[in-house]
Amino acid sequence: MSDGLKIRKDGELDFLSLGALVHRLDPGIIPFRKATECKIHVSGGEFNVAANLSDCFKMKTAVASAMVDYPIGDLIAERVRAMGVRPIYKHFEHNGATGPNMATVYSDRGAGVRPPVVFYNRANEAGAMLKPGDFDWKAIFAKGVRWAHSGGIFAALSSTTAPLVAEMMKAAKAAGAVTSFDLNFREKLWKISGGADKAVETIAQIVKNVDALIGNEEDLQKGLGIPGPDVHAKSKLDPSVFFGMIDNVVKKHPHVKIVATTLREVHSTNRHSWSAVGWIEGKTYVAPTAELDVVDRVGGGDGFAAGFIYGLLSGEKPEDALRLGWAHGALLTTFIGDTTMATLDQVRAFAKGGSARIQR
């Protein structure tokens, strides 16, 4: 295996992510076809991790993204500031009619036996127009960035976004940052962007400069083009299938040092069993299983990524980093919206095996 993970001790930024910012319209438990009002959440898989690391874990974070100069852009920019994330924007003008736009996600919360339903309007999205050369990575990384991150949803948006992610990862590695990529494989998006084979080929260009992968068995199979093992999981919480794939992942990408994911068994929309697993520099770790009463499941995976990355950046032992990710992801499902409302004390208490008894 390659040299161990080297995390720099200092830097102007602890964490930088690259991705599209979106706003999510949430009518609560009412399906959209009967909705009369919505809450607006600001989101984006890559931004969520930066926001969580800043707001809950008090780390210095930034997001590189597209910003359209119109009221929806202003709303999103205000939430980015509120979460303490430094913006690095490429600005676009709105033509007053057709865009370019900040993408919209429509997502009700479901209830009981009725699952949440998610759909998008990403037409003429500014984020998809981002391309290599839009950001001065040399200047951004010059003052020191400890960790750089992006994800598969952004990579799938257009023919120019994946090369931009690859460009950032290359610059990050050259500057001594740890790099991570959340595979987040979305079939609908890749269908528009060239299909399954194109996805594997595109992601391979990014992963050659990535230290840490976040993704479940399906992400690994479809995103990396790696066949599943002959192991059949007894349940969604059984880590054997995930661990059975690691050898093939490392064979294909020998420089990858970390692969981690959450495990979730959905009993009903509001009742999940929740765990997490990690392969960290050759060793395997499994978090405990918690029974969650879910308020809003969106963002749990990004919550896990944030806590896990915080643990690694803070020098925690690998198993403790995994537990922090597991605990923060669990807490995130108890808040509406896509980003954290938890405190570090709450995360640490839950990671230690805390309970939901009232805190007086």
Secondary structure, DSSP 8 states (H G I E B T S, - for coil): --------S--SBSEEEE---EEEEE-TTS-GGG-S--EEEEE-HHHHHHHHHHHTT---EEEEEEEEESHHHHHHHHHHHHTT-EEEEEEEE--SSS--B--EEEE---BTTB---EEEE-TTBGGGG--TTSS-HHHHHHT-BSEEEEEHHHHTS-TTHHHHHHHHHHHHHHTT-EEEEE----HHHHHHTTHHHHHHHHHHHHHTT-SEEE--HHHHHHHH-----S---SSTT-THHHHHHHHHHHHH-TT--EEEEEEEEEEETTEEEEEEEEEETTEEEE---EEEE-S--TTHHHHHHHHHHHHHHTT--HHHHHHHHHHHHHHHTTSSSSS----HHHHHHHHTT-------
